[in-house]
Amino acid sequence: MAATQQLERATVGVGPRRLSRESRRPKDLLFLIPFALVLIVIVFPVIWMLYSSLRPVQEISQGISWQSAFSGLSLDSYTRLFDETNFGRYLPNSIFVCVVGSMITVAISVLAGFALSRFSFRAKPVVMIALVATQLLPFVVLITPVYLFFAELRLLNSFGGLIIVYVAITTPLATLLMTGFLNAVPRTLDEAARIDGASTLTVISRVITPLVWPGIVTVGITAFIAMWDEFLFAQIFLTSESLKTVQVGIAGLFGEYGTDWGVVMAASVLAALPTILLFSLLQRRLVAGMTAGAVKE
């Protein structure tokens, strides 16, 4: 009798769970199907770009049949890209500018974010509003005054001038993000370190930085991608062929009377590769940093 009652209790306990799981499956499909469609729309252009870069150039504008879909694929477009253009020079230029610029942006944003997070001063609300206001201002309106100003300083057609512009563009948003990450760190840790005789720089480098490392990675990736994708300032500020960046180099591949689409697709694949690899390698820290920035003690 006792065994029968236990079996009935177990059956009653399991039944609703199974029913709830079965009832949730149609609801899950309502979310998964649109998500799958959106994912296909996003991923398909990338796959098509990679596929077109491997096809013979005379077949890119033609239709595709299942019999000839994978015939004739080669790396000829990539070979012509490096042999007939200076794209092999554009990649190191972009990597150098973006790496140096993102490192400077991270360093400034950590210091500025620490000041906004830990110190109280009268101009603090004004500074926060100014940082937000810079994100509402279209940067295209700054091209003429910045160009004239940099011409006086002899910073045109140089990596230094472009890095300064990129740092100025990305620092406000990076500072806002870093302030949110630092707000999640208890101030008691700062006070304990100062009691032990640590200076402000020691507190930032040895106490705060290890705790907000996911946030630093998030800010660094955000700044790097913004610099990597920027085209307008690089197009106007850099006139020497040996100093051009990837985005400017791709724009130069489009001819007036004709365009080698195989070379353009190959250049686009190589231009997208660094950001994809960067995001893939640092994905966990990036997601952790985005989550940590939403928490405030």
N, C-alpha and C positions, 0 to 999 in steps of 0.2 A: 504493500500500500504506500509506504513512504517513497519507494523507488518510483512508483507511478506519479506521485505528486511532484517529485523532483523533475521528472521528464516533462510534465506539463508546464512547470515553471520555466524550464529551459526553452521549451518550444514557444511559450508566450514571449519570452525575452528576445528570442532570435527573430521571430516572425516580423515584428515591426521594423527591425533594422534592415531585413532583406527587402521589405516593401518600400522603405524609404530610399534605399539605394536604387531599386528599380524605377521608382518614381522620379528620381533625380536624373536618370539617363536622358530622357527627352529634353529636360532643361539644359543639361550640359551640351547637348547637340546644338541647341539654339545659340549658344555662345561659341562653340567650336567651329561650326560651319562658317559664320562670318569671319572669324579669326583666320581660318584656313584660306578663305578667298582673299583677304587683305594681304596675307603672307605671300600668296602666289603673285599678286599684283606687284608687291615690293621686290620679290626675288627674281621674277621673270626677266626684267630688264638687265639685271646683272648677269644672269645665265646667257641671255641673248647676246650681250656685249662680249662675253668670253667666247661664245661659239662663233660669232662673226669675226673675231680676231684670228681664229684658226682656219676659217674658210678661205678658199682662193678669192682674190679680189674681184675677179670677173663674175663670180657667182653670188656675191653678197646681195646684189639688187634683184636676183632671180628668186623664183619660188623654190620651195624645199619639198622633195619627195622622200618617202621612206627608203627608197633604194639608194639614193645618193646623199642621204643626210650626213653620214659620217665618212664619206669617201673624199679623198683629197685634202683632209685636214693636215695642217703643217704649221710650223713656226716661222713661215716666210715673212709674215707681216712684222713680227718682232725683229727679225733680222734686218729688214729694210728700215725699220724705225731707228735702230741704232747706227746703221750704216749711212743713211741718207739725211738724217737730222742730228741735231745736238741734244737729243733727249737724254743721252747718257750723262750730260752735264747738268741738265735741269733737275734731275732727281737729287743729286748731292746738294745742290743749292737750296732746294726746298727743305730737305731734311735738316741742313745746318740752320737755316733761318727759323724753322719751326721749333727745333729742339732748344736752341739758345733762347728764343723768345718765350717759350712756355716755361723754361726754368726761371727766367727773370720774373715772369708773371706770377709763378707760384711763390717765389721768395717775397715779392712785394705784397701779395695777397695775404700771406701768413702773418707778416708783420702788421699790416693794416687791419686785418681781421682780429688779431689779438688786441690791438688798441681799441677797436670799436666794441669788442666783447668784454674787455676787462676794465676799461677806464671810463669814467663819467666826466664829461666836459660840456660846456654850454653849446658849442657848435656841433655836437654829435647829431642831433636831428637834421641839421642842415646838410651835414656830410652824407647822411643816409639818403636824404631826398636827392642830393646831387648825383649820387651813384645810380639811383633808379632813373633819374632824368636822362642820364647819358645813354641808357638803353633805349629810350624813346626817340632819340635824335638820329635821323638817318645820316650815316657816315659820308654819304656822297656829297653833302653840303660842305664838308670839311676839306675836300680835295684841293680846291683853289687856295684857301689861306694856308693850309699846311704845305702845299707845293711851293708857294712864294716864300714862306718862312724857312723851309729846308733849303731852298735855293740860296738864301742869304748865308746860311750856315754851312753850305757846301756839303750837304748830306744827300743830295740826289745821286742816283745811279750808284748806290752803295748798299751793302747789306746792313750796315749800321743804321742808316736812316729808315729802312724798311722794318727792322727789328723794333726800333723806337715806336713806329706807328702801330705795329701789331701789339706791342705791350700796352700802349695807351688804349687800344680798342678793347682788349680782353681783360685788363685789370679791374675795371669797375664790377663786372659780373663775377669775376673770380673772387673779389673781396667780399661781395655779398654772400656768395656760397660759403666761403671760408668762415665768415662771421657766424653763420648758422651752425657749422660744424663745431666751432669753438664754444658756442653757447651750450652745447651738449656736454662739455667737460666741466665737472664741478670745480668751483673756485677754491675749494678747500685744498686741492692738490697744489695750486699755486702758493697758497699761504704756507703749507707745510714745507715746500721747497725754499721759500724765502726765510722761514725760521731757521733752516739749516744753513743759511748764508748764501743761497744761490742768487745770482743776478737775473735781470729780466731775460737776457739772451740765453742764459743757462736754463731758465724755466721753459723757454720756448723750444730750445733744441733738445733737451734731455727729458722733459716731462710732458709737454704738450704735443710735440711732433709725433712721437710714437703712438699716442692715443688717437690722433686725427689723421693717421697715415692713409686710411681709405679715402678721407675727404681730400687730402693732398693729391692722391691719384686721380680722383674725380675732377678736380680743378685742372690738373695738368693735362688730362685727356681732352677736356672741354676746350682749353686754350689751344692745344695742338691742332685739333680738328678745325677750329675756327681759323687759325693761321694757314693751315694746309689748303683749305677751300677758298681762301680770299683771292680775288682776281684783280679788282679795280685798282687798288693802290700799287700792287706789283706791276701792273701793266703801265701805269703812268710814271712811277718812280724809277723803274729799272729799264734803261734803254740799251745797254750793252748786251749783246747776244750771249756772252759768257756768264752773265749774272741773272738771266731770266729763270723764273721758277716753273714748276710743272704746269700750273694752270695757264700761265702765259704761253708756255711752249705748245700746249694742246691747241690753244686758239690760233697759233701761227701755222698749224697743220692744215687749216681750211684754206684752199686756194681760191683765187678769183674766178677761174675758168673750170676748175675741176678739183675734186678732193679724193685722195686715196683713203677710202673708208676702212680698209684693212689696217692701215697704219694708225688711223684715228682710234679705232677700237682697241688696238694693242696698247696705245698710249693711255687710253682711259682705264684699261684693266690694271696697268702698272701704277697709275695714279691712285686708284682705289685700294690697291693692295696694302700700303702702309697703315692706313686707318683701320682696315679690316683686321690685320694682324695685331695691331695695338689693342684694339677692343677685345679680340679673342684672348690674348695673353692676360689682360688685366680686367677681364669681365667680372670676376668675383669681387675684387676690390672696388670696382666701379659701382656695382650694385650695393655692396655694403656701405660705401660712402654715401650714396643717395639715400639709403635708409637711415643712416646715422644722422644726416643733416636734418631729418624731419623730427628728431627727438630733442627736447629741451628740458633741462633739469630745472 
